[in-house]
Amino acid sequence: MRFAISIPQFYRDGQFDPGAFRAYFAKVEDLGYHSAWAQDSPLGAGAVLSPMEAMTYAAACTTRLRLGTTVFVSTLHQPVHFAKALATIDQMSGGRLEVGVGSGGPHRPFAAFGMDKARYLARFTEGIALTKALWTQPSVTFDGEFWQLEDAVLEPKPLQKPHPPLWFGGSSESALRRAVRLGNGFFGAGASTTAAFREQVAFVTEAAAKAGSTDFSIAKRVYIDIDADAGLARERVNAGLARIYGRRIPSIEAAAIAGTPDDCVTAVREVIGAGAGLVLFTPIGDPAALAERIAAEVIPALSV
């Protein structure tokens, strides 16, 4: 089992504290977390820093921790810039990058990005194909529906070969099939309940077996808060998720983990039992304090 922690991103104007950010990463690296992950939310009521820049800053604050985003809504990213930025982070971090991607679904504000949602899935898959080509081919000639390149060269390539691990998000059967066909792993959303995640894992596991894939990875994000007062932890989680998503969404609240340390151990054990090989804890509350509590009171009990 591997355990990951979120990259703090939720700051309103003027609230970001560089010293606290650096101290957070010194702490979580010492605590033994495998990796730290950001989220991608360019527009919305929640005050969220950009994941690309947050990962870059985190890379400069760490030496061992792997760094990723789950997931980039890569449909909204221009593939050449996307490939270049991620290759740069992989080089600057010494090959510690993980990349999560997802289509974002049909309800994103595509017009704000100069896109027509009618072909968003085709744009998503073509963008992934072009990104991979730029990462792996000496020069790229590409004649796609959305992008055309002739003898284009992207250097330097990512440090990891053939490219950083590529995780796919999503929940529909077609999205899960894409994850197996195009990626190295599937990352269950924090908004998915454990029951839904178990069904998704069963589907991708069967699809990976049929495809002959023997090293396909599975992970799950969990929103979490811990308190001796379970009711207080639940209230904080619900309020925090409302800030992140702009409103209360009962299904997402139901997917979050909140309660006493024993309550949280039980719930995380169910996530692992559903098939997660990596659990990404996203604390709702004080990130540093909760990262320490998870490492001290939850993770050790999961191996018992």
Secondary structure, DSSP 8 states (H G I E B T S, - for coil): -EEEEE---B--TT---HHHHHHHHHHHHHTT-SEEEE---SSSSS-B--HHHHHHHHHHH-SS-EEEEEEEEGGGS-HHHHHHHHHHHHHHTTS-EEEEEE---TTS-GGGGT--GGGHHHHHHHHHHHHHHHHH-SSEEEE-SS-EEEEE---S--SSSS-S-EEE---SHHHHHHHHHH-SEEEE-TTS-HHHHHHHHHHHHHHHHHTT-S--EEEEEEEEEE-SSHHHHHHHHHHHHHHHHSS--HHHHHHSEEESHHHHHHHHHHHHHTT-SEEEEEESS-HHHHHHHIIIIIHHHHT-
